[in-house]
């Protein structure tokens, strides 16, 4: 069916809505769908994948490694002694500082005997399913730059986020839900760039969902589905014809695809976000009260439900309720923040495992950088930014479980063995999804870009 381009859209819909039968509409819809090249169609990877999807958990603010997953007995023994630091508050030089021991004790958990801080007792119960990375490092000790790099691989410029790259490389397993979704009450440092698509087609950017009574407002249709489908089909053909004259206008193409995705979401999203059918034991696993519609437990449980339904990349942003992990003045904030995420994340890992999903779901937890094991005053209550060494972890999806990879020096100041850069973390995520990070490229402004830029190495020791 070809429409005259001079036809007014509103006029056409008004005239046509009463004259088409269901069979004609179905045929027209199929023709339109077939004619359009779908960038979200499922695509094969470069080699067999160990994981089908990613749940990426980001704790914003800079979590202290020496207070969480990097046990340093020597730091405890040398508390109050002076050291010479090479960097302090974004400045390089020689600075006399005083070592500060962790505020919390550590215990060994599981058959692996992995050391975990008392801040994360629930994580201790599932630590045998986790691979801890204790020699992470990155380029910047500024929140915005380090957060941008943790998500896009670039600390300097806006680039497509990791989720957008995964969507671009693999497409979606469910056309009725976005391939990349972000569950967060608010954005972290660097804002919505952390889930943006930048120069990739805009359909690959993350769909931001905010916890609350209506996580996806206005998703319910106001008209019957068949009538809405007819209207969308007609509008789609007009828009496609218009797009052909606009030389691949990404903004218009994104708007067209947003209509298509929204139509599918009306059928599937409400059920995905409805937790009423979850058992009491499942809710308790996440530390979630029945009827709750916010909190990190809600984010984790909804992530599991969306992962079940084929969403390719899910990001859960932990921004804290009153403040984030940027504990300059009071490390005591870490206790409240850890309590809010400890049980939900452990519950997520346990739930995925009992459902047989953890094997094909890669769960990653990270932060933009760590915090200094020293301060300018002995016994200072806080810690400053520290990008030379911090902790992250991975679980499921082809990662070796019950492993601690990499070591920092005796005080947790610098990486000593098995260093893993942010680029390496991204390369590993892609590798486990069956993607060669050097081959996943996009031509833009005269050069081929990739998530890892010209860097990235997969640490083979952590692969199962």
TIMI-271019 format. One line per 10 residues: their letters; for each residue x, y, z of C-alpha. Coordinates in steps of 0.001 Angstrom, whole numbers, plus 524288, in hexadecimal, padded with zeros to 5 digits. Layout:
<sites>
A> X/Y/Z  ...
</sites>
This chain:
<sites>
XXXXXXXXXX> 80000/80000/80000  805DF/80CF8/7FBB6  80165/819C7/80182  80249/826F3/7FA74  80C79/82EC1/801A5  8045A/83B18/80114  7F9BC/834C9/80962  7F82A/83AE4/816B9  7FAC3/8305F/820F4  7EF8E/833E0/829E3
XXXXXXXXXX> 7E64F/834EA/81E49  7EAAB/827E3/818E0  7E8F2/820D0/825C7  7DB9B/826CD/8276C  7D734/822D5/819C9  7DD50/81551/819FA  7D9FC/8109D/82798  7CC23/80CD4/82436  7CEB8/80673/81727  7D8EA/7FBEA/8194D
XXXXXXXXXX> 7D5F5/7EE45/81DBB  7DE4F/7E65D/826F0  7E40D/7DE2E/81BF4  7E891/7EA02/81454  7EE70/7EFDA/8208D  7F5B7/7E363/823DC  7FB25/7E2A2/81627  7FF5A/7F0D3/81628  805CD/7EF46/82381  80D7A/7E364/81F06
XXXXXXXXXX> 811C6/7EA7C/812C7  8167F/7F631/81A79  81D91/7EDBB/82458  82431/7E5AB/819D4  82823/7F196/811F7  82F19/7F81D/81D35  83CCD/7F3A0/820AD  83C60/7F09C/82F34  848D5/7F487/8367B  843A7/7EDB3/842A6
XXXXXXXXXX> 84226/7E06D/83C37  849AA/7D59F/84312  85758/7D45A/83D76  86198/7C9BF/83F36  86E11/7CC90/84697  87BCD/7CA5C/8418E  87D05/7BD62/848D7  874C9/7B518/8522A  8709C/7BCFF/85DF1  8714F/7B913/86C30
XXXXXXXXXX> 866F9/7C32E/86FE8  85A5D/7C7A0/86983  85865/7D3FD/87155  85EE2/7DD4F/87AF3  85A2E/7E31F/887C1  86380/7EE63/88A57  862EF/7F3E7/89838  8694D/8010D/89A5A  86B55/806EB/8A7EF  86DB9/81547/8A5A1
XXXXXXXXXX> 876F2/81D90/8ADBD  882FD/81502/8AF37  88222/8094B/8B857  88DD2/80702/8C134  8948C/7FA67/8BD50  89C01/7F910/8CA1B  88F28/7F988/8D19B  887C6/7EFD4/8C919  88E9C/7E52B/8C126  89D4C/7E7C5/8C220
XXXXXXXXXX> 8A1E1/7E29B/8CF46  8AE9A/7E92E/8D38E  8B41B/7E413/8E080  8C03B/7EC82/8DECE  8B7EF/7F8BE/8DD9A  8B1DE/7F53E/8EAAB  8BF3F/7F2D7/8F0AC  8C4E3/7FF9A/8EB53  8B954/80839/8EED8  8BDF7/81612/8F1A0
XXXXXXXXXX> 8CB47/81482/8EB34  8CF47/81E48/8E0C4  8D0FD/81B58/8D24A  8D471/823B4/8C691  8C93D/8249E/8BCD7  8CBB0/8282C/8AE98  8BE29/82DED/8AC78  8B49F/83572/8B4E5  8A7E3/83C4E/8B148  8AA8B/83C4F/8A293
XXXXXXXXXX> 8B88B/840E8/8A474  8C542/839A4/8A20D  8D121/83B32/8AADD  8D641/83603/8B7B5  8CCD0/836C7/8C320  8CF13/831B1/8D0CB  8C2D1/82AA4/8D51C  8BEB9/8216D/8E00A  8B9B8/813A2/8DE3E  8ABEF/81113/8E316
XXXXXXXXXX> 8A724/80353/8E5F2  899BE/7FE88/8E184  88E28/801F4/8EA18  888A5/7F427/8E961  88DE6/7E693/8EB7B  88F6E/7DC20/8E117  88BB3/7CDBC/8E122  88E78/7C273/8D812  88274/7BC8B/8D1C2  87F0F/7B05D/8CA33
XXXXXXXXXX> 8877F/7A556/8C540  88FC7/7AF66/8BE1E  89349/7B63C/8CAD4  89195/7C378/8C451  89326/7CEF8/8CD93  88729/7D7C3/8CE36  884CD/7E380/8D6DD  87A93/7E34F/8E19A  8739C/7ED77/8D942  86F48/7E27B/8D01C
XXXXXXXXXX> 86B57/7D666/8D7FF  860FA/7D25F/8CE0F  86AE4/7D354/8C311  87390/7CA9F/8CB37  8692A/7C00F/8CA84  869DE/7BFB3/8BB94  8783D/7C30D/8B9D3  87B55/7B58F/8B45A  873C6/7B9AE/8A832  87BA3/7C641/8A6CB
XXXXXXXXXX> 88893/7CA04/8A0A6  88E3A/7D59A/8A818  89739/7DED7/8A0A4  8A025/7E547/8AAA5  8A962/7EC40/8A168  8A048/7F4E2/89987  8A54A/8022A/8951F  8A11F/80D38/88C20  8A5FF/81A1C/88690  89EC9/8247F/88E3B
XXXXXXXXXX> 89C27/827A2/89C83  89141/83129/8992C  88346/82C5A/89A8A  87E09/830CE/88D5F  8898B/82BE8/88562  88B1C/81F12/88CA1  87C7B/81C45/88C14  87C35/81F57/87D9B  887DB/8164E/87B6F  881A6/80B63/8835F
XXXXXXXXXX> 875EC/80BD5/87A53  87B58/80FF9/86D1E  889EA/80D3A/86D7B  88CF6/81BAF/86BB4  88FF8/824FD/876CF  890F1/830D2/86DE4  88611/8302C/863D2  87818/82B95/862E5  8780E/81E2E/85CA9  86E0A/8132A/85B90
XXXXXXXXXX> 86BE6/80C0D/8685D  86F25/7FDB7/86A2D  860B4/7FA4E/869F2  85EEE/80162/85D0B  86A80/7FA1E/85731  864D3/7ED10/85B96  85790/7F0A8/855D5  85E25/7F4B4/8491D  8664B/7E855/84890  85C1E/7DE31/84C56
XXXXXXXXXX> 84EB2/7E462/84B01  84375/7E05F/853C0  83D46/7D35D/85716  82FFB/7D9A9/8594E  82A8F/7E3A7/84FA7  8205C/7E7E3/859A1  82A70/7ECD7/86358  8364E/7F5A4/8618B  8433C/7EE9E/85FF2  849A1/7F789/86A19
XXXXXXXXXX> 842B2/7FC04/8766E  84781/8040F/88202  840EF/802B1/88F46  8449D/80E69/8977F  83DFD/818BA/89FFB  84737/822C4/899FA  85337/823BA/89157  86109/82252/896AE  86BF3/82C00/8943B  86CFB/82EFE/8858B
XXXXXXXXXX> 85E31/82E35/8848F  856BA/8277E/879AA  8632A/8265C/871A3  86598/81A15/87990  85ABB/81325/8721E  85B3C/81B06/86583  85DBF/815D9/857D0  86536/821CE/852CC  868A1/81F18/8447C  86287/81173/8445F
XXXXXXXXXX> 85473/810E3/83F77  84BF9/816E1/849FB  843B7/80A9A/84B6D  84F23/804BB/85315  84F03/80EA8/85E29  84A6C/80A28/86B80  83C3A/80B81/86F92  83C50/811BE/87D07  83277/80C35/886B2  83088/8130C/893B1
XXXXXXXXXX> 82B96/80B2F/89F5E  81E4D/80F60/8A45B  80FC9/80CB5/8A2ED  810BA/80EDD/89447  81E70/80B21/88FBC  819CA/80CA4/881B9  80F73/81762/881D5  805E4/81832/87688  80917/80A75/87210  7FAEC/80626/87279
XXXXXXXXXX> 7F382/807E8/865C6  7E7B7/81111/8657C  7E1E4/80AC8/85940  7DF99/7FC9F/85509  7EBF7/7F58A/850D8  7E743/7F28F/84305  7E3D1/800C9/84074  7F0A7/80554/84631  7F811/7FB84/83DDB  7F13E/8009F/831C6
XXXXXXXXXX> 7F478/80EB2/8351F  80293/80B3D/837F2  803C7/803B9/82B23  7FEE5/80F47/82350  80745/818E6/82AB3  812E5/80FEF/828FC  8118E/80FB0/81A36  8104A/81E72/81983  81C08/82022/82255  82413/81672/81A7D
XXXXXXXXXX> 820F1/81D92/80DF5  824AF/82A46/8148F  8312C/82426/819BF  83567/8202F/80C15  8360D/82E9C/808A4  83DC9/8321F/814DC  84A5D/82AAC/8120D  84A0B/82178/81DC9  84597/82B3D/827F4  84905/8242A/834A5
XXXXXXXXXX> 83FDF/82C5E/83CF9  8344D/8292D/83439  83811/81AE8/8333F  83915/81A2E/84214  82BAB/8205E/84376  825CC/81689/83A02  82BBE/80B26/84143  82795/810B9/84E5D  81975/80FDC/849B6  81B75/801AE/845BB
XXXXXXXXXX> 82205/7FE10/8528E  817D6/80541/85A9B  80CFE/7FDBD/853CD  81348/7F0CB/8574B  81636/7F535/86526  807C9/7F7E2/8679C  80585/7E94C/866ED  81197/7E420/86DC8  81718/7EE7A/876F6  80BAF/7EF55/88096
XXXXXXXXXX> 80CAA/7E0C1/88333  81B85/7E16A/88473  81A80/7EC01/88ED7  80F72/7E56F/89645  8158A/7DEDA/8A223  808A3/7DA48/8A803  80AB5/7CC5F/8A357  817F1/7CAE2/8A9DB  81847/7C1D8/8B5A3  81B12/7C65E/8C36C
XXXXXXXXXX> 827AF/7BE9E/8C36E  82C50/7C5AE/8B72E  828D9/7D303/8BC9F  82FEC/7CFAC/8C947  83BD0/7CB8E/8C181  83CD6/7D981/8BC53  83929/7DFB5/8C958  82CF1/7E529/8C2E4  81FD4/7E7A3/8C95B  813CB/7E3B1/8C1B3
XXXXXXXXXX> 80E42/7EF76/8BA98  81B35/7F6CC/8BAAB  81E20/7FE1A/8AE08  82B4E/80431/8B0F4  83854/80138/8B742  843B6/7F936/8B261  83CAF/7EC75/8B523  83233/7F0BB/8AB8C  83C8C/7F41E/8A15B  842FA/7E6C4/8A2C5
XXXXXXXXXX> 8366A/7DEDF/8A23B  8313B/7E664/8967C  83E6A/7E44C/88FE9  83CE3/7D5B1/8918A  82F35/7D649/88BB0  833CB/7DE65/8801F  83F69/7D558/87E0C  835E1/7C9F3/87D7E  82E7A/7D11F/872E1  83A18/7D32D/869F7
XXXXXXXXXX> 83F4C/7E0B4/86D2D  84D62/7E00F/868BF  85403/7EA11/8719D  84EE2/7EECD/87EB7  85571/7F919/886F4  8520B/7FB1E/8953C  85733/80801/89A5D  85947/808C1/8A904  858D6/81739/8AC38  8556F/81623/8BAA1
XXXXXXXXXX> 8497B/81BED/8C115  84F51/82819/8C752  85D3F/827EF/8C259  86608/81F64/8BA09  872BE/81850/8BD27  87AF6/824BE/8BC74  87EE5/823F4/8CAC3  888AC/82F1B/8CBD2  8850D/832EA/8D990  87EC1/826F9/8DF9B
XXXXXXXXXX> 88170/818EC/8DBD5  87603/81551/8E483  86D73/81824/8D8A7  87280/80B7F/8D2CA  86B32/8038A/8DCF3  85DDC/8090F/8D95F  860A4/80826/8CAD3  865BA/7FA36/8CB99  859EA/7F5CC/8D36C  850F8/7FAE9/8C8C4
XXXXXXXXXX> 85729/7F293/8BE08  85D47/7E6DC/8C4E9  8515E/7DE29/8C651  84B0E/7E212/8B94B  8574B/7DEFC/8B166  859C4/7D238/8B8A0  84B68/7CEF2/8B6A3  84C94/7D1C3/8A821  85824/7C884/8A6BD  85166/7BDDE/8AEA2
XXXXXXXXXX> 844A1/7BF8A/8A73B  84B3E/7BEFD/899F9  85292/7B2CE/89E1B  846B3/7AB7D/8A332  83F60/7AE7C/89692  84A8F/7A98A/88E38  84D13/7B72D/888C4  85A12/7BAD4/88EF6  861AB/7B228/885AE  85D57/7BA94/87A1E
XXXXXXXXXX> 85C19/7C79A/88132  86841/7CFC7/88389  866E7/7D814/88FC6  870E4/7E2F7/89182  8727A/7EC0E/89D1A  87B83/7F7B1/89C8D  87D75/805C8/8A07B  884DB/81103/89A26  890E7/80FCC/8A2F9  89501/80C60/8B0C6
XXXXXXXXXX> 898BF/8149D/8BC6A  8A5FB/817F9/8C22A  8AB80/80EF4/8CCB8  8B18B/81B3C/8D28A  8AE2E/8294A/8D5FD  8B50C/835DC/8D951  8B132/8341B/8E785  8B2BD/827E3/8EFA8  8A58A/82230/8F3AA  89E2A/82AB7/8E9E8
XXXXXXXXXX> 89004/82637/8E8B9  88FA2/8262B/8D9D4  8971A/821F1/8CDC7  89A01/828EA/8C0EF  898F9/8249B/8B2AE  8A25D/81A01/8AE51  8A31E/814EC/8A055  8AFF7/80D70/8A170  8A975/801A6/8A79F  89B9A/7FD69/8AAC2
XXXXXXXXXX> 892D6/7F161/8AB24  88843/7EC2B/8A228  8825E/7DEAF/8A051  87BF1/7D626/8960C  8733F/7CA2A/89746  86CB3/7C048/88E4F  86D3C/7C0B3/87F8D  87A08/7B978/87D9A  881CA/7BF80/888C8  889E3/7B6C3/891A4
XXXXXXXXXX> 882BE/7B631/89EA5  888F0/7B6FC/8AC21  894F7/7BDF8/8A6FC  89C28/7CA2C/8AB75  8A390/7CF8E/89FE4  8AE38/7D9B5/8A162  8B4B7/7DF98/8AD38  8B79C/7ED37/8B1FB  8C3C0/7F067/8B9C5  8C42C/7EE03/8C860
XXXXXXXXXX> 8BCD6/7FAA4/8CB61  8B35C/7FA81/8BFE9  8B978/8066D/8B98A  8BDDC/8011B/8AC4C  8BB1D/7F4F9/8A446  8C58B/7EA77/8A610  8C0FF/7DE8F/89E5D  8B690/7DBC8/89432  8B2CD/7E9E2/891B0  8A5DF/7EB8D/88A77
XXXXXXXXXX> 8A2EF/7F899/883FE  89537/7FD51/8811A  89803/7FA5B/872BB  89B46/7EC5D/87694  88E86/7EB21/87E0F  886F5/7EF97/87206  88EA6/7E66B/86934  88B7B/7DB25/8725B  87CFD/7DE5D/872B9  87C6F/7DE55/863E1
XXXXXXXXXX> 88496/7D1E9/86305  87B42/7CA76/86BC5  86FFF/7CEEE/8631E  876FF/7C925/85765  87C3A/7D60F/8523B  88A38/7D918/84E8C  88C0E/7E6CE/853F6  89598/7EA15/8490B  88BC0/7E661/83E7A  87FB8/7ED23/8440C
XXXXXXXXXX> 881A7/7FA39/83D33  879AE/8055C/837B4  87E39/80EAB/82D1B  87C6B/81CCB/83134  88329/82985/82D55  88CEB/8226D/824DB  8919F/81836/82E7C  88D67/80B60/83483  8898E/80C8F/842C3  887F6/801E5/84CD1
XXXXXXXXXX> 88477/800F7/85B43  89282/7FE2A/85F37  89873/8084A/855E1  8A63A/80329/8530D  8A76C/7FC20/86013  8A1BF/7F07E/86729  8A680/7E2ED/86A84  89E82/7D784/86F91  8A4CB/7D1A7/87BCE  8A40A/7C33E/87838
XXXX> 8A616/7BF08/88658  8984C/7C305/88A2C  8915E/7BB7C/87F5F  88ADA/7AEB3/88323
</sites>
